[in-house]
Amino acid sequence: MPDGNGRGKYDALLIVSFGGPEKPDDVLPFLENVTRGRNIPCERLLEVAEHYRHFGGKSPINEQCRELIAALCQELANNGMHLPVYWGNRNWHPLLPETLRQMHNDGVERALAFMTSAYSSYSGCRQYCENIAAAQAEMGSTAPRIDKLRAFYNHPGFIEASADRVRDALSRLQSGAANEARLVFTAHSIPSPMAQTSAYEAQLRETSRLIAETVKASRWDLVFQSRSGPPTQPWLQPDILDHLRQLRAEGVRNVVIAPVGFISDHMEILYDLDTEASDLARELGIRMVRAATVGTHPLFVQMITQLVRERLSPAEPKLAVGSFSPNHDVCPVGCCPPPQRAGRPLVSAAPSASPRP
């Protein structure tokens, strides 16, 4: 199982992400992986597939993982931390089972895992742990041991890197408009029952508050995007599109959107914000500027290195800012469980990177 207790010797670092198609022929097989067991009609998959084909059938998420890994390898080396970095996805190649087999073949016995989601929820944390456990079970006794790094929503490196992206977005507005702009933070919506069994929403609000304070924004909102599932199922809201309409009714003319629920500019960003929300804002007469995600911001890459360092050495401080303590290294039993519906788990799209089937 992941979630080990120890600090000390590790052979490697594993980056765990959602995955995405890299060419048109990948799109439907990828969507089938994402929605397996959820009884999504084929017509809906074809509709979502058009979102990807609008961008040439390729999600940028895999390329952005490669860029993050390249920057991280350099940062680790600069700090004398000579750990090989591996990469495994939930839904598209390189898939976690094949990555763990490669790690074993390379002699890796124990590794740390960095999940590409800053927050605690079933889809953004525990499900990735379950994915790792399933890959380990498939391998049997030869599987490397994997210990996850903690959630980093209140790590100063994440807050400062995110604030820097917001400052850049504000700078693209004229000075008067920047002073009056409403700062709107977005994150992937999840089913309300799932939100009730995790700290996802509370952590998002803390992250948003900390960033707003850092950039000295007096007015800010947290909204949600990319919901999926039947309309009768409650999800976290307000939705970004509904919120833009409300802001226009209030007379707001300039908006900066900061997608703090994501660490890279992938399909939810390109389609749901840069296409749908941008088109609506233009229709409403709102000047909308979208802040970049942290991506390979040097402070964010340094943060990942610091998370590794704190697990290697008991003397290394665990950094956090704001009202909450540093998140736990080891997930408590029952942490972020999948909500139950009609006797079976209710599984959402992952908050880190998923289409809207």
C-alpha positions as CSV (number, residue, x, y, z in Angstrom):
1,M,0.0,0.0,0.0
2,P,1.0,3.6,-0.4
3,D,0.9,6.0,2.6
4,G,3.9,4.6,4.4
5,N,5.1,6.0,7.7
6,G,8.8,6.2,7.4
7,R,11.3,9.0,6.7
8,G,14.7,8.1,5.4
9,K,16.1,6.4,2.3
10,Y,14.2,6.5,-1.0
11,D,15.3,5.3,-4.4
12,A,13.1,7.5,-6.6
13,L,10.3,10.1,-7.0
14,L,7.1,9.1,-8.8
15,I,4.9,11.8,-10.4
16,V,1.3,10.7,-10.4
17,S,-1.1,12.4,-12.8
18,F,-4.4,11.9,-14.7
19,G,-3.1,11.5,-18.2
20,G,-4.6,12.8,-21.5
21,P,-4.7,11.9,-25.2
22,E,-1.8,13.0,-27.4
23,K,-3.4,12.5,-30.8
24,P,-6.9,12.2,-32.3
25,D,-6.9,8.4,-32.2
26,D,-6.3,8.4,-28.5
27,V,-9.4,10.5,-27.6
28,L,-12.1,7.9,-27.4
29,P,-10.0,5.2,-25.7
30,F,-8.9,7.8,-23.2
31,L,-12.5,8.9,-22.4
32,E,-13.5,5.2,-22.1
33,N,-10.8,4.8,-19.5
34,V,-11.9,7.9,-17.6
35,T,-15.6,6.8,-17.5
36,R,-15.2,3.1,-17.1
37,G,-17.9,1.7,-14.8
38,R,-19.9,5.0,-14.9
39,N,-22.5,4.0,-17.6
40,I,-21.9,7.2,-19.6
41,P,-23.8,7.1,-22.9
42,C,-21.7,6.8,-26.1
43,E,-23.3,10.0,-27.4
44,R,-22.0,11.9,-24.4
45,L,-18.5,10.6,-25.0
46,L,-18.6,11.7,-28.6
47,E,-19.7,15.1,-27.5
48,V,-16.8,15.5,-25.1
49,A,-14.5,14.1,-27.7
50,E,-15.3,17.1,-29.8
51,H,-13.8,19.3,-27.1
52,Y,-10.5,17.6,-27.7
53,R,-10.8,17.6,-31.4
54,H,-11.3,21.4,-31.2
55,F,-7.6,21.4,-30.1
56,G,-6.3,18.8,-32.5
57,G,-7.2,15.8,-30.4
58,K,-4.4,16.5,-28.0
59,S,-4.6,17.5,-24.3
60,P,-1.6,19.5,-23.2
61,I,-1.4,17.7,-19.8
62,N,1.2,15.1,-20.8
63,E,3.5,17.6,-22.3
64,Q,3.2,19.8,-19.2
65,C,4.1,16.8,-17.0
66,R,7.2,16.3,-19.1
67,E,8.1,19.9,-18.7
68,L,7.5,19.7,-14.9
69,I,9.7,16.6,-14.6
70,A,12.5,18.2,-16.6
71,A,12.5,21.2,-14.3
72,L,12.2,19.1,-11.2
73,C,15.1,16.8,-12.2
74,Q,17.3,19.9,-12.6
75,E,16.1,21.4,-9.3
76,L,16.8,18.1,-7.4
77,A,20.2,17.9,-9.0
78,N,21.0,21.5,-8.0
79,N,20.2,20.5,-4.4
80,G,22.3,17.4,-4.4
81,M,19.3,15.1,-4.4
82,H,20.0,12.5,-7.0
83,L,16.7,10.8,-7.2
84,P,15.4,9.5,-10.6
85,V,12.0,10.8,-11.4
86,Y,9.3,8.5,-12.9
87,W,5.9,9.3,-14.2
88,G,2.6,7.3,-14.1
89,N,-0.9,8.2,-15.1
90,R,-4.4,7.0,-14.1
91,N,-6.0,7.1,-17.5
92,W,-3.4,7.3,-20.3
93,H,0.1,6.2,-21.0
94,P,2.4,6.1,-19.2
95,L,0.0,4.1,-17.0
96,L,0.9,3.4,-13.4
97,P,1.2,-0.4,-13.8
98,E,3.8,-0.1,-16.6
99,T,5.7,2.6,-14.7
100,L,5.9,0.5,-11.5
101,R,7.2,-2.4,-13.6
102,Q,9.9,-0.1,-15.0
103,M,10.8,1.1,-11.6
104,H,11.2,-2.5,-10.4
105,N,13.3,-3.4,-13.4
106,D,15.5,-0.4,-12.6
107,G,16.0,-1.7,-9.0
108,V,13.8,0.8,-7.2
109,E,12.5,-0.6,-3.9
110,R,11.0,2.5,-2.2
111,A,9.8,5.8,-3.8
112,L,8.0,8.9,-2.9
113,A,4.9,9.9,-4.9
114,F,3.9,13.5,-5.8
115,M,0.2,13.7,-6.8
116,T,-0.5,16.6,-9.2
117,S,-3.4,17.9,-7.1
118,A,-2.9,20.3,-4.2
119,Y,-6.1,19.4,-2.3
120,S,-7.6,16.5,-0.3
121,S,-10.5,14.7,-1.9
122,Y,-11.3,11.2,-3.0
123,S,-10.6,11.9,-6.7
124,G,-7.6,14.1,-6.1
125,C,-5.8,12.0,-3.5
126,R,-7.2,8.7,-2.2
127,Q,-8.2,7.4,-5.6
128,Y,-4.6,8.0,-6.8
129,C,-3.4,6.0,-3.8
130,E,-5.9,3.2,-4.8
131,N,-4.5,3.4,-8.3
132,I,-1.0,2.8,-7.0
133,A,-2.2,0.0,-4.7
134,A,-3.9,-1.7,-7.7
135,A,-0.7,-1.5,-9.7
136,Q,1.3,-2.9,-6.8
137,A,-1.2,-5.8,-6.4
138,E,-0.9,-6.6,-10.1
139,M,2.9,-6.9,-9.6
140,G,2.7,-8.8,-6.3
141,S,5.7,-9.0,-4.0
142,T,8.1,-7.4,-6.6
143,A,6.3,-4.1,-6.5
144,P,8.2,-1.1,-5.1
145,R,6.9,0.5,-1.9
146,I,5.4,4.0,-2.5
147,D,4.9,6.7,0.1
148,K,2.9,9.8,-0.9
149,L,4.0,13.4,-0.3
150,R,1.5,15.6,1.6
151,A,-1.1,17.8,0.1
152,F,0.4,21.2,-0.5
153,Y,-2.5,23.7,-0.8
154,N,-1.1,25.9,2.0
155,H,2.6,25.5,1.3
156,P,4.3,28.9,0.9
157,G,5.9,27.9,-2.4
158,F,2.5,27.1,-4.0
159,I,0.9,30.3,-2.6
160,E,3.7,32.6,-3.8
161,A,3.9,30.9,-7.2
162,S,0.1,31.2,-7.6
163,A,0.1,34.8,-6.4
164,D,2.8,35.6,-9.0
165,R,0.6,34.3,-11.8
166,V,-2.3,36.4,-10.5
167,R,0.0,39.5,-10.4
168,D,0.9,38.9,-14.0
169,A,-2.7,38.6,-15.0
170,L,-3.6,41.9,-13.2
171,S,-0.7,43.6,-15.0
172,R,-2.5,42.9,-18.3
173,L,-5.3,45.2,-17.3
174,Q,-5.0,48.9,-17.4
175,S,-4.1,50.4,-14.0
176,G,-7.6,51.7,-13.1
177,A,-9.2,48.4,-14.3
178,A,-6.8,46.3,-12.3
179,N,-7.6,48.2,-9.1
180,E,-11.3,47.5,-9.7
181,A,-11.1,44.0,-11.1
182,R,-12.9,41.1,-9.3
183,L,-10.5,38.2,-8.6
184,V,-12.3,34.9,-9.2
185,F,-10.7,31.6,-8.2
186,T,-11.9,28.4,-9.9
187,A,-11.5,24.7,-9.2
188,H,-13.0,21.5,-10.5
189,S,-16.4,20.9,-9.0
190,I,-17.1,17.6,-7.3
191,P,-20.3,16.0,-6.1
192,S,-21.6,17.5,-2.9
193,P,-21.6,14.2,-1.0
194,M,-17.9,13.8,-1.9
195,A,-17.2,17.3,-0.7
196,Q,-18.8,16.6,2.6
197,T,-16.4,13.7,3.3
198,S,-13.2,15.7,2.6
199,A,-11.5,19.0,3.3
200,Y,-11.5,19.9,-0.4
201,E,-13.7,23.0,-0.3
202,A,-12.2,24.3,3.0
203,Q,-8.7,23.9,1.6
204,L,-9.6,25.7,-1.6
205,R,-11.0,28.6,0.4
206,E,-7.9,28.8,2.4
207,T,-5.7,28.8,-0.7
208,S,-7.8,31.5,-2.3
209,R,-7.8,33.7,0.8
210,L,-4.0,33.4,1.1
211,I,-3.4,34.3,-2.5
212,A,-5.9,37.2,-2.4
213,E,-4.1,38.5,0.7
214,T,-0.7,38.2,-1.0
215,V,-1.8,40.2,-4.0
216,K,-3.8,42.6,-1.8
217,A,-7.1,41.9,-3.5
218,S,-10.0,43.0,-1.3
219,R,-12.8,41.4,-3.3
220,W,-12.5,37.8,-4.4
221,D,-14.8,34.8,-5.0
222,L,-14.4,31.0,-5.2
223,V,-16.4,29.3,-7.9
224,F,-16.4,25.9,-9.6
225,Q,-16.1,24.6,-13.2
226,S,-16.1,21.4,-15.3
227,R,-18.9,19.6,-13.4
228,S,-20.2,16.4,-14.9
229,G,-22.9,13.9,-14.0
230,P,-26.7,14.1,-14.2
231,P,-28.3,17.5,-13.4
232,T,-30.2,16.0,-10.5
233,Q,-27.0,15.2,-8.7
234,P,-25.8,18.2,-6.5
235,W,-22.3,19.4,-7.2
236,L,-20.3,22.2,-5.6
237,Q,-21.3,25.6,-7.0
238,P,-21.6,28.4,-8.2
239,D,-20.5,27.5,-11.7
240,I,-18.1,29.9,-13.3
241,L,-20.6,30.7,-16.2
242,D,-23.4,31.5,-13.8
243,H,-21.1,33.6,-11.7
244,L,-20.0,35.7,-14.7
245,R,-23.6,36.5,-15.4
246,Q,-24.1,37.5,-11.7
247,L,-21.0,39.7,-11.8
248,R,-22.3,41.4,-14.9
249,A,-25.6,42.1,-13.2
250,E,-23.6,43.6,-10.3
251,G,-21.9,46.0,-12.7
252,V,-18.5,44.3,-12.7
253,R,-16.6,45.0,-15.9
254,N,-13.1,43.5,-15.3
255,V,-12.5,40.0,-14.0
256,V,-9.3,38.0,-13.4
257,I,-9.8,34.2,-13.4
258,A,-7.3,32.2,-11.3
259,P,-7.7,28.5,-11.8
260,V,-6.1,27.5,-8.4
261,G,-7.7,24.0,-8.5
262,F,-5.3,23.0,-11.3
263,I,-1.5,23.0,-11.4
264,S,-1.2,23.1,-15.2
265,D,-3.1,24.6,-18.2
266,H,-4.8,21.5,-19.5
267,M,-8.2,20.7,-21.2
268,E,-10.4,22.1,-18.4
269,I,-8.5,25.3,-18.7
270,L,-8.4,25.5,-22.5
271,Y,-12.0,24.6,-23.1
272,D,-14.0,25.5,-20.0
273,L,-12.2,28.8,-19.3
274,D,-10.3,30.0,-22.4
275,T,-13.2,29.0,-24.7
276,E,-16.6,28.8,-22.9
277,A,-16.0,31.4,-20.1
278,S,-14.1,33.7,-22.4
279,D,-16.8,33.6,-25.0
280,L,-19.5,34.4,-22.4
281,A,-17.5,37.2,-20.8
282,R,-17.1,38.8,-24.2
283,E,-20.8,38.4,-24.8
284,L,-21.5,40.1,-21.5
285,G,-19.1,42.9,-22.1
286,I,-16.7,41.8,-19.4
287,R,-13.0,42.1,-19.8
288,M,-11.7,38.7,-18.6
289,V,-8.0,37.9,-18.1
290,R,-7.1,34.3,-17.1
291,A,-4.1,33.8,-14.8
292,A,-1.7,31.0,-15.7
293,T,-1.5,28.0,-13.4
294,V,1.7,27.4,-11.5
295,G,3.1,24.9,-14.1
296,T,6.9,25.1,-13.9
297,H,7.1,28.3,-11.9
298,P,10.5,28.1,-10.1
299,L,8.9,28.6,-6.7
300,F,6.5,25.7,-7.4
301,V,9.3,23.4,-8.5
302,Q,11.3,24.4,-5.4
303,M,8.3,23.5,-3.3
304,I,8.2,19.9,-4.7
305,T,11.9,19.6,-3.9
306,Q,11.2,20.9,-0.3
307,L,8.4,18.3,0.1
308,V,10.9,15.6,-0.8
309,R,13.6,17.0,1.5
310,E,11.2,17.1,4.5
311,R,10.5,13.4,4.0
312,L,14.2,12.5,3.7
313,S,15.2,14.4,6.9
314,P,13.4,14.6,10.3
315,A,15.2,17.9,10.9
316,E,13.7,19.6,7.9
317,P,10.8,21.9,8.8
318,K,7.3,21.3,7.3
319,L,6.4,24.6,5.8
320,A,2.8,26.0,5.8
321,V,1.1,29.4,5.9
322,G,-2.3,30.5,7.0
323,S,-4.8,29.1,9.5
324,F,-4.1,25.4,9.0
325,S,-1.2,23.2,9.9
326,P,0.9,21.3,7.3
327,N,-1.2,18.4,5.9
328,H,-0.6,14.9,7.2
329,D,2.0,12.7,5.4
330,V,0.0,9.5,6.1
331,C,-3.7,9.5,5.2
332,P,-5.8,8.5,8.2
333,V,-8.0,5.4,7.8
334,G,-11.2,6.5,6.2
335,C,-9.8,9.8,4.9
336,C,-11.7,11.1,1.8
337,P,-13.8,8.0,1.2
338,P,-15.8,7.7,-2.0
339,P,-19.5,8.6,-1.1
340,Q,-22.0,5.9,-1.5
341,R,-25.1,6.0,-3.7
342,A,-27.6,3.2,-3.9
343,G,-25.1,0.8,-2.4
344,R,-22.2,1.6,-4.6
345,P,-19.4,4.2,-4.7
346,L,-20.2,7.5,-6.4
347,V,-17.1,8.4,-8.4
348,S,-16.6,11.8,-9.9
349,A,-14.3,13.1,-12.5
350,A,-10.9,13.9,-11.0
351,P,-10.4,17.4,-9.8
352,S,-7.0,17.5,-11.2
353,A,-7.7,16.8,-14.9
354,S,-10.8,15.4,-16.5
355,P,-13.3,16.0,-19.3
356,R,-17.0,16.7,-18.6
357,P,-18.7,13.4,-19.5
